Amino acid sequence: MNPPISQSLSAQIEELRRRIAHAERWAVLSGAGMSAESGIPTFRDAQTGFWAKFDPMQLASEEGFRADPAGVWNWYAQRREGVRRAQPNAGHVALANYAHRWPDRLSIITQNVDDLHQRVGSEGVISLHGDILQDRWLNPCPQPGEEGRPCQVAHAQAQPGEPPRCARCGNWVRPGVVWFGENLPQEAWRAAEDAVAQADVLLVVGTSGAVWPAAGLAEQARQQGAFVAVLNPQNSELDEVAHLRLLGTAAQVLPALLAPLL
Ligand code: NAD
């Protein structure tokens, strides 16, 4: 059960709803907090976050993977299981319902590597940090086969307790997420910048604002004249960029915000 919405939060929700109702286009930038109420831990929440228990550079970097492929692979295997078991929450559903009712007005940009926005039918979700359920090669395929095509990752040979490997050259399989020190997928980044450039309102949901360049989208939106709101039960590094802060959770506030617009 979500906590009741206080009077001041209710007034903030109303203001944001007014802005959205008058916006030609708007965008959501979601982070790990969007999926927290689905039971997927965030990275930075002190009590439950992954980084409270593990060293990020070991688990989310190419160097870390090369140093301990089995350990990192198994950690991702557990996270994949957690994502598969998780169910989208009322916040994911509220955004999808809105977009269904008002096609082409809302862009969802996510830093999340889970598929919970997509599972409730949100279309065109811009995923900045990849997809934890996808595999890809660690190195570019060094021995392209017929017609110069790279070996297919789906044909990699599974090995118990270790990442699968290419039967031809031994290339490792790694999870399809963006690790620290890696570039964002160019197409997704361009789509995110375009969506923000067209948005009259940007709603930032459940992100600490500590991971760049994604966090920079909030500043970009503000500089380009958009109204920026931050939805987060805690302080975040984007609070100073926000015109409006809503101290609440995704599953609590998004349905209250959007249901009256359906
Ligand atoms: P983060 O862990 O740094 O921050 C999470 C934020 O969510 C915090 O500010 C916290 O106060 C807020 N939060 C917690 N519960 C909330 C709720 N119920 N509603 C709204 N906000 C809530 O996450 P980040 O900013 O997204 O950045 C870190 C990186 O973590 C991203 O690159 C992302 O790929 C990765 N990540 C993704 C997942 C996922 O896919 N579900 C999970 C963990 C981490």
Residues whose N, C-alpha, C, O or C-beta is under 5 A from the ligand:
A	BS01	NAD	G31 A32 G33 M34 S35 A36 E37 I40 P41 T42 F43 R44 D45 Q111 N112 V113 D114 H129 G206 T207 S208 G209 V211 L231 N232 P233 Q234 N235 S236 G248 T249 A250
